[in-house]
């Protein structure tokens, strides 16, 4: 695996999310590390091409700045030698040398450059990203010095920002970041972003991937996928693209990731921890940041075909990139097509299930552009743009003759300027426009009666946002442990949501147009108290991170969220970290609607109350909506023993309490069955004025109706306020564990690991006064344990990967099941991928830069565990739990990749 680029942003280890510490003993195998000897036969060619050829044949990472090698020619290389010896040969006479960063990564530098002052990028032994750092003197305290070659000043490799901090050039070691590198993405054999994120063990309930209504997860039919880190709920994971917000779908509830082009993704950075102090709303369960490919020269063509029982899948992508002395640009396009998966094609779907489509027919298009241009020595401009189009079509309940089709368009654009000012301070001004629109056509009968006509409903949903942001960051002063750095910024964005729903030919059902303005200010400070420069016994390093953010919403008020983190390294290779912060989620714009309000007077014999006359009010309590708040903490360790190269162990404990969730409290009988839990929603013996006030609330939407003959307001015994509001509480805590070990045996490279997430509790309260119910290990909720293990073998151009996925058993606790708490079996699936890169044997011609891969997901074709199908005419039951299992089965794919 090689990384060759003009400007290195970051290089990460092959690191899937999470593994089990219990597996440490199983992977502490000792291995001999021998240098492989290769027969080299490279022609005289540009030095950059020879470096790439050596990286490909030796399966290593060679990192260099294009300006260092620009215009230089490498002599022919015909020798039987190690990769190091080959590098020495091609660099002879160029004025360049190389420095070993680890066993598979080197950086090219000027021969006279002090190793301590070299700008470089590498990966840590614990799998976390190490950033390209500013050039300093050997003491670490000097100022940046310009480098020159052939009389020309070289621009340093750009310092980058990764998820978990707003400060360039540092890594927030207090944050438990997981990185899915391009290497890992390729090794999985997955064809979609949705499937990739489904493999992350901290992510539960990949919502609505089948397009069917899933109890407790989603009520929309956009037939897409959203992320749900920690299983806290839809929309509680902030999704970023190149570090910036994108427009949500699901009627403003959550970002739909299903149409993001996987071939355009360089890496995915995951922070499974609250982070509103850095990013604002939605970062309750964590943050997922998709980083687009940026530095790529030449052309790359990818063709893929896959087949499962009853389903064919095709993907094609093309990337074109170029780099010049002062900039770079990349264009990438992708096309994906997948057939509809019918329930009739899966024998685990019972005949009594009414659902006809398990996965919709899908067709996706995407186009991406990213570019940067240096203007002078201190100013640069950059631009990113992504457009996706996803068309889906599927059917629902047969007895209702349901079908639904969606046309979904997403746009994400950013234009910005970077300005290097005094010292190492940088100012960035950026502006962006994002849009998500869905046109939906659904057909259905009102009741399951074949003689009734089929109604056609047309829905149009649109969310757009404009954002402007100004940020400055750099160092404040120096401590013995290093430079104290800071980032400050301010942002302003406008958001608009429009919705129109009508029944053909011309019956309006709903119309909504809501907008809001959000003003933000934030700051962050990084304090290296101890480092290698001033380490003492028991304190090799000690880092403090502080952050805070203020957001003001024109609709929901304001929120201030602080965050503090500490990392302590008592001995080399052992890092302990702790982190605390608050987060929030603003109400969805769709919730600012009175269209669904209604009031109904009815009478009946209520258990425990006797004959009772009730005024039931439903809809949304718009005037009382406020941000939903959370408090989170995490404690963890990372162990990378110096005596066992390539081994890493990590453990992370998390705790989240999420309060004021906007939810529907329930039906009238539910609220009246527990007077203590729902006391805030009940008004006994109301006055006439109070009754008239709540009737007026209902008349703002659907109106008022009475099932009580000759009704008068003074007859009401109790008002039941069942409007949607800030109501519920969810508390969750658990443990992430991970072990990984990579080693060489002669010319063979092995990489093994096992990991998972264990949910200790997931307690949910309908209201703050009601009893807690542990929902972990129950249907449609996170199981207590998910794991993913992997084994990788590489030898020259051959690579083989195996992944094992496990979901623990849980219970079906629905009241409609014939046996209370019936068991849902565990599920274990195996994915395989075998690939060969012909560049290992061919340095020129068509086969140079050509690779082929054969992959099989769920190679054993394991069926999802079956669940009971409730015997009602309106059921959406599929016969399995779509939150925790995939109905696709075994998918075999063949992929060809050619770089030109």
N, C-alpha and C positions, 0 to 999 in steps of 0.2 A: 504494500500500500504506500503510495507516494503522494507527497504534497509539493507541488511546484507552482509558484505564482509570483506575479510581479510585486505585489505587496501582500505580506502575510498578515492576515487578520488574527487568526488563532489556529492552533493545531490541537485537536483533542484526541484522547485515547479512544480506542474502540470500546465504548462504554454504554451498555444498555442500562436501563433504570434498575437499581436495587438488587441486592443479593443477600443470602442468609449467612450470618456469622457462624451458624452451626455447621456450615460447610467448610470452614477453614481447614480442619484436619484432613478433609478429603482432597484438598488441592495443594497441600504443602509438599508435593512431590519434588524431589531434587532432580535437577537436569543439568547436563553439561552444556556450556555455552561455547560453541566453537565457531570460528569465522568460516563462512562458506567460501569456497574457491570456485570461481566462474570463468568460463572461457569467453573473453570479451572480443568482439569483432565489430568495432564502431568505425564508420568512415570519418574523414575530415569533414567537419560540419560546425555550425554555430555552437558556441559553448553551452548555451542554454539547452539546446537539443541533446547534447551529450550528457548533461546533468540529469535531464529527465529520463534518458535511456538507462542510465546507471541506477536511478531511483526505482524505475519499473522492474529492472532485472534483479535487483537486490532486495526488492520489496521493502524499501526504507523511505524515510522522509528526508528530502534534501531541500532546505529552505534558503532562498536567496532573493535579493532585490534585483529586479531586472536591469536596473541601471549599472550594477556592478559588472554584468556580463555582456551588456549591450555592445555590439560591434566586435566582440572577441570570437576568434575561431579556435576550436579544439583540434588538435592533431589526431590523425587516425590512431585507434587503440586496438591493437591485436596482441593480447596477452592473456595468460591464464593466471588469475590473481584474485585476491579478495576485493570487496567493494572499496575498502579504504585505499588499497594500492591503486586501483583504477582511478579513484578520485585524484590522488596525488599526481598521476600521469597526465590527466586531462587539464589539471590546473597549473602544470609546470609552465613557467614563463608568462603567466597571466597577471602576476602580482597579487594573486588571491590564494587563500588557503581555506581549510575547513576546520570546524571545531565540533567535536562530538558532544551532543547534548544528552543523549542517552543511547541505549543499545541499538536503536533503530532510527535515530534522528540526528542529522548534522546541519549546521548552518554554514553558508559560504560567507567569508569576510575578507577584508584587506589583510594581506600578510603582515602588515605592521600594526594592525589593530590590537589594542590591549584586550584580552579576553574578557576582562571585567567591564569593558566599556562598549561591548558589541551589542548592537540592537539585534534582538533575536526573538523567536517565539518557539515554545516547546510545550510539551504536556508534562504535567506533574505525574509522579508515580501513583498518585491516588486517583488519577483519571480526570482531574479537574483542569480547566484551562489555565495555562500560564500565558500572560499577555506579553505582547511586544512592548518593551519598556523604553523610556527615554534614555538617551545616552548620557552616562555620567562618568565621573572620574572613578578610579579604583576605590576610593573611600566611600563612594556613594553620595557624596555631598557636593560634588562639583557641578558647574553649569553645563548645559548642553553644548557640545562642541561640534561644528559642522565637519563632515567628512568630504574629501574630494578624491576624484580619480580623473586622471588626464586633464587636470585643471578645472573640472566641473564640480560644483557643489552637489552632493547627494542629499536628497531628502530622506530623513529617517523613516523607517517603517512606521506607519501610522499607529498611534496608540488607540486601542479600541475600548469600547464599553461593553461589558457583558451583563446579562441579567443579574440583578441583585445589587447594582450600584449605578450611580449617575456620574461617577468620576472615572475619567480616562486613565488607563495605564495601571490600575490596581485591580486586585481580585479580592472581593469581599469574602474572606475566609470564615466569617460568622454565618454565612448563608449556605444551606445544603443544596448546592446546585448540581443537577444532573445534565449531562450533555449527550445528546444522540448525534454522533458525528456522521459525516457523509459516508465514512467507511462502514459504520454500523447500519445506516439506512440501506446501503447496497446489500449488506450481508443478510438482512432479514428476508429479502426476496419479496417484500410488500410492494404493492403497486399504488397505494393510496395513502394520503396523510391520515385518514381516519383509522385505517388498519394499523399504521405505525403507532399512533397514540393509544390505541386499544391495548398495545403490548406493554405500556407503562403501568407498573403494578400500583402506583399511587392514584391512577385514574380509574374511577368507577363510573358505571352507567354512561356508556357512550350513547347519549340520548338520541332516540328517534332515528336510528340508522335504518330501520325498516320502513319508516314512514307511518307506522301505526301508533295509535295512542297507547302510551305506556303508563299505567297507574303510578302516581307519585313522581313521575319523571317529566313528562311533557303531555300537552294537550293539543299540540299543533301537528300538522301533517306536511311539513316542508321536506320530508324525506332526505334529511341531511344528517350531520353529526356535530355534536358539541362536546366540549371537554368538561369533566367534572372531577377535578382533583379533590381527594379526600372524601368524595361522596357527599359533600355538604349540600349540593343542589345545583340545578341548572343556572348558569349565568354567574356563578361565584368564582370562576376561574377567569382571570384576565388574559386575553389572547392578544399578542403583539406580533407585528410583522416588521422586521428590522428595528425592533425597539419602539414601535409606534402603534397606537390604537388603530383598529380597523372597525368598520361598521358592523353591528350585530344584525343577525337575522332573527328567526323565531319571534316575530312581532316585537322586536326590540329587546328580547329576553337574553340572548346569548349569541356568541359568534359561531357561525356555521363554518367548520373547517373542511368540509367534505370536498369543496371544489379547489382547494389550494393545490397547485401542481407539485407533486413530490419531486419531479426531476429538477425543479428550480430551487429546491431547498438545500442549502449548504450544511446546516446543522439545526438542531432544535435544542434550546436551553430551557430547562424546567426548574422552577423554584417552587417546591411544594410547601409553601409557608406564606402566611399573610404578608402583604407588601404594599398596602395602601400608602404608607409613609413615603414610598418611592414613586408609585404609579397612580395613586388615586383609587377611584371606585372599581369594584368587581374583584379585586385581588384578595379575596377572603380565603379561599382554599389554596391559592397560589397563582403563579404566572407561567405561561408557556409562550416563549418567544421564538418565532420562526425566522431564521436568518437566511436570506436569499443568497444564492451564489453570486459572486461579484468579480473576483479576479480570475478570469479564464481567458486564455488565448487560443484561437483556432476555432474549430467546430467540433461538436459532439452530436452524434445521431444515436438515438435509442429506439429500438423496436421490440415490442413485447407482446406475446400472445399467451393467454391462459385459458384453461378449460376445467370446469367442474361439472358434476352431474346436472344437466339441464341448463347450464350457464356457460357462455363464452365471454371472454374479456380481452380487450385489445388496448394497447397504449403505444403511442408514438410521440417522440419529443425531439426537438432540434434546438441546440444552443450555438450561438455565434458570438465570439468574444474577441476583443482586440485591446491591446495596451500600447501606449506610447510613453515617451519620456515624462510627460506631465499629467497623464490621465489614463482612463480605461473605460470601456463600455461593454455591456453584455446584453444580448437579446435571447430570450428563450421562449419557445412555444411548446404546448403539449396538447394532445388529444387523447381522451379516454372514453371507451365505450364498453358497457356491460349489459348483458341480457337480463330480463326479469327472471327472478327466481319464484316459481309458483309453489304453493304449498303442496300441490299434487306430486311434485318431484321429490318430496321428502317424506319417507315412510314414518318418521317419528311424529308427524303432525296427524293427530287423530281425525277420524272422519267427522266428529262432532264439532270440530273447529270451523267457525264461519269465515275465517280469514283466507283470502285467495292468494295474496302476494306476500312473500316473506322479504324480498328485496326488490326494489323497483327497477325498471329498465332505466339506465342512466347513460347520458351522453354529455361529456364535458369538454370545454375548450378553455385554454388559458394562454395569455401572452404576458411576458414580463420584460421590463427594461430596467437596467440600473447603470449608472455612469457617474464618473467624477472627473473634474478637470481642475488642475492647479493653475492659479492665476497669480503670477509673481511668486515671491518666496513665502508669503504669509497668508494668502487667501486662496480658497478653493470653493468650488460649487459642486453640488451633488444633486442627483435626481433619482427617484425610484418610482416605478409605476407598475401596477399589476391589474390585469383585467381577467375575470373568469366568467364563464357562462355554463350553467348546469341545467340540463333538461331532464326531468324524471317523469315516469308514468307508472302507476300501479293501481291495483284494485284492492278493495277492502272486504267488508262483510258481504257474502254472496246474497243473503236473504234481503239485504237492503239495496242490492245492485250498486254498491259503492265503487267509485273509481275517482282517482285524483291525479292531476298532472300539474307540474310546476315548471316555470321558466324563471330561473334565478340568475341575476347578474350582480357581480361584485366588482367594485372599483376601489383601488387604494393607491393614492399618489402622494408623493412628498417632494418638495423642492427646498433646498437649503444652502446656506453659506457657512463655511467654517473660516474663522479668522484667528490666526495665532498672534496674540498680543504680547505684552511685556512678559519676560521670563518664560515659564511653561504654561501660562494661562491661555485658554482657548475660549472664544465666544462662538456660539452657534445660534443662528437664526433660521428657523424652518417653518414652513407652512404646508398644510396638507388638506386634501379633500378625499372623503371616503363615502361610498354609497353601497347599499344593499337593497335590491328590489326583487320582489317575487310576484309573479302573476300566476294565480292558481285557479284551476277550474275543477270543481268537484261535482259528482253526480251521486244522488242518493234519494231513496224514498224516505218519507218521514217515519213510516212504520214498516215492519217486515211483512207487508201484505202485497202479494204479487199483482193485485189488481190496481193498486195505487200508482199514480203517475210518478215518473222520476224527475225530481227537481234538479235543476242545474244552477249552481252557485258560482259566481265569479268573484274572486277576492284579489285585491291589489294591495300589497304591503310595500312601503318604502321607508328606508331610514337613511339619512345622509348627515354628515358632519363636516365642519370646517374647523381647522385647528391651527393656531399660530403659537410658537414657543420660542422663548429666548432663554438660553442657558450659558453659564460661564463656569469653568472649572480650572483648577490648577492648585499649586502648592502655596501654603501660607507661610510656613517657617519650618525649620529643621529641628528635630530632636535627636538625641543619640541613636534612637532606633530607626530614624528615617524622616522623610518629609511628611508633615501634616498637610493633607490635601482636603479640598473642599469643592463642592458643587452647589450652585444656587441657580434658581430658575423661576420663571413665571410662564404661565400658559393661559390661553383663552380659546374656548371652543364653543361652537353653536351646534346644536343637534335638533333634528326635526324628524318626526315620525308621522306618516300619513297612512291611512287605512280606509279602503272603500270596499264594502261587501254588499253585493246585490244578487237577488235571485232573478234569473231570466224568466220572462222577457224584460220586466222593468219594475222590480220590487226592491227598493232599498232596504237593507237589513242593518247596516252599520256604516257610519262615516266618522272619521276622526282625523284631526290635524293638530298635533301638539309639538311645541318646540320649547327648548330651554337653552340658557346660557350657563357656562361653567367657567369660573375664574379660579385660577390655582396659583399657589406660590409654594416653593419647596426649598429645602436645604439639606445638605448631607456633609458630614465631616468624617474623615478617616484618620485615625491616630495610631501610628506604629510605635508603641511604647518601648518594645524590645524587638531586636532582630539579630541577625548574625553579627552586626557591627558592635553591639553592646550586650551580647548574651551573657548570662550568668548561670551558675548551677541551679537547675530547677526552672529556669525561665529562658528557653531558647528563643522564643518569640512571644509577644503579647500585643494583640491588636484590638482596638476599640473602634466601633462604627456607630455613629449616631445620625439619625435622620428624622425629619418631620415634614409634614405637608398639610396645607390648608386648602380646602376646596369649598367654593361657594356656588350653590345651585339656585337658579332663579325660581325653581319649582319646589325644592325640598329643603331649603336651608343650607347650612354649612356643616362641615366636619373637619376636625383637626386630628391627625393621626401621627403619633410619635413611634419611633422604633429605636431599639438599642441592641447591639450585639457585641460579644466578646469572644476572642479566640486566644487560647493559651496553649503553648507548646512546651510542656515541661521537659521533655527529652526529644532528641531528634527522631522524627518519624511518628510521633504521637501528638495529635492535635485534639484539644477539647474545645467545644464551642457552646455558647448559650445565646439565645436570641429571644427578645420579647417585643411585641408591638400590637397596635390596634389597626383594624381595617374596617371597611364599610362597603356596602353596595347601595347605590342610589336606586330609588324606585324605577322600574321600567317605564318608558314613556307611554306604553299602551295602558298602564294603570291609571293614567290621568284622563279617564273617560267616564262620563256619567251615563253613557248610552245603555249600559246593562242594568241600571238601577230599576228597581220595581218594589212595589209594596202590595201585600196580600193580607186580607183579613180572613181568618178561618177559626173554626171552633172544633173542639174534640175532647175526648177523655184522655188526659195526659197522665201516664203512670207517675204516682207520687203527688200529683197535683189535683187530680179529679177533673171535672168539667172545666175547661179553660178556653177563654176567647183570646186569640193571639193576633197581633199585628206583626207579620214577618216582613222584614225589609232586607233586600239583597242588592248586590251591585258592588261598588267600590267606595270606600270612605276617603274620597280624594283629599278633602281638606285636612285630614289628620295624617297623611302619609309623610314619612320621614326616612332618612337613610337607615338601612339595616346595619347593625354594628356587630363587630366581632373582636375578640381578644384572643391572641394566640401566643404560644411560647414553644420553644423547641430546645432540646439539649442533645448534643451528639459528640461523636468522636470519629477520627480518621486515623488509621494505623497503617503506616507503610514502613515496615521494619527494614533498616539498612542492611541487615544480614541476609535478607531474602529478597533479592532484586526481583521486581515485577509483581510483588504481592501487595494487595491493598485490602483493607477491611474497614468498613464504615458502619456506624450505627446511629440512628437518629430517632429520638422520641419527640412526638408532637402532641400538642393539646390545643383545641380550638373550641371556643364558646361563641356561638352565633345567635344573637338575640334580635328581636323585632322583625323576624321574617315576615314578609308580606304574604299572607295566606288566606284562604277561605276557611272560616271556622267550622262550617258543616251545616247539616240540615237542622230544621227546627227541633225535631225530637232529640237529635244529638245534643244540642245546646241545652235543652230543658232536662236532659237526663242527668246532668252533673252541675248543680247550681253553684257549687263552690268554684269549680274550674272556669265557668263561663259567666261569673257574676258581673264582670265588666260589660257584658254584652246583653244583659237582661235588665229591663226596667219594669218592676212590678207596681201595680196600681198607678199607672201613669196618669198625669193630668190630661185634660182635653187638649191643651196647648201642645203638650209633648206628642200626643197622637197625631195631631194635625201637622206638626213639624216633620214627623217621619213619613206621613203620607205625601207631603210635598217633596221629600227626598226621592221617593219612588216615582213621582210624576216628572222628575227631571229626565227620566229615561223611558222605560217601557210603560210607566203609568201605574195606576192603582186599580185593584180589583177586590171584590169582596165575595166570599163564599158564605157569609152570614146574611140571611134575609133581613131587610130593613135595618141595615147596619148604621149605627151612630158612633161617633168617637168615644163617647162616655162608656161604651160597652166593653172596651178592651181591658183585659186583666193583666196582660204582660206584653211588652214590646220586645221582640227578638231581633237584635241588630246583627244580621248575618252577613254584613258587607265585608269584602276583602280589605285587609288592613295589616299594619304591623302587629303581629300576633304571636308567632311561634318562636320556639327556642330549640336549637340543635347544639349538642355538645359531643365532641368526638376526641378520642385520643388513641394513639397507636404507636407502632414502632416500624421503622424501615431498617432493614439490615442488608448488608452487601459484602460480598467477597469476590475478588477477581485475582487471577494469577496468570501472567504471561511469561513464557520462557522459550528457550531455543534448545533443540536437540540436533546438533549438527546443522544441516541446512533446513531443518524443519522448525517452523515457528508454531507454538501452541498458545492458545488463549482460552481459559476456562473460567467459569464463574457461576454463581447461583445467588438468587436474590428474591426479595419479596417484601410485602407489607402486611403487618398483622394489626388488625383493628381491635383494640381492647374493648372499647365501648363506642356506641353511637346512640346517645340518648336523645329522644325527641319529646318535646312538650307541645301540645296543641296551643296552650296559652302559658303565660308565666306562672299561673296559679295551679295548673293541672299537674298530674303525676307524670314522672318521667317514664318513658318506655324505651327500652334498649332495642333499636331496630336493626342492629348489625346481625348478620346471619339470618335475615328474613328475606322473603321474595321481593324483588325489585329494589333491594337495598344492598349495600356492600357486604359481601361475605367476610368472615373474620380474617381470612388468609388468602392471598394471591402470591404466586411465585413464578419466576421465570429463570431458567438456567440455560447455559449455552456452552458449547465446545466448538472451537475454531482451530483448524489446521491449515497451514500455508507452507508451500514449498515452491519456490520460484514462481511460476505463473499459475499454479494450481491452488485453489482455496476451497475448503469444505466447511460448512457451518451447520450446526444442529442447535435448535432451540426447543426447550421443553416448557410448556405453559401449564400451570395448574391453578384451578379455582376450587377452593374447599367446599365441602357440603354445607347446606344450610336448610332452613325449614320454610315451608309454605304455610304461613300463619293466617291466611285469609279465612274469614268467617264462612265463606261459601264452599270451602273444601269439605269433603265427606269425613275426613279424618283430621282432627285438630293437630296442627304442627306436623304435618306429614313431611318426611325428609325429601329434600332435593339432593340428588347424588352429586358428588364431586366430579370434576371434568379435567382430564389431562390430555393435551394435544401435543404433537411433535411437528416442528417445521424443519425442513432440510433445504440446503442450497449447495450446489456444486458449480464452480466457475473456473474458467481458464482464460488467462490473458496471453494472447499470442505475442505481445511485445517482448515477452521473455526470450523468445527465439528469433523474432524478426525485428530488426531495427529500421527497416525500410520496406516500401511496398504496401499493398493493401492490408496485410496482416499486422503491420506495425500500428499499434493503437487500437487493435481489434480484440474484443473479448466476448465470450459467450457464457451464459449462466442458465442452469436448469434448477428450478426451485419447486418445492411442494409444501404448501401450507396444510396443516392437519393431515399429514401423510397417511395416518392410520384411519382416516375418515370417521372420527368419533362423532357420534350424534350428541346434541345438547341433551342434558338430563330432562326428562319429561316432567311436566307439572299438570295438575288437574285443570280441566276446561270447565268453567262454571256453566251450568245448564240454563242460560237465559238467552233470549233472542237478541239482546243488545251487546253481548259479550265481545270484547276485543282480544280474548285469550288466544294465544298462538299454540299452546301446547308445550311451550318452553318459556324460559325467562329471557327476553331479548336484552335485558340490561347486563346479564352476566354470561351470555353465550351467543355464538354466531351460527346461524343456520346454513351457511354456505357449504360446509363440508370440505372435502379434499379439493384443492385448487392446484393444478400443475401448470407451471408457466415456463416458457422459454424466452430468454431475452438476449438480444444482440446489441453491443455497444461499439461504436467506431468513433475514435477521435481523429481529426484530420489536421 
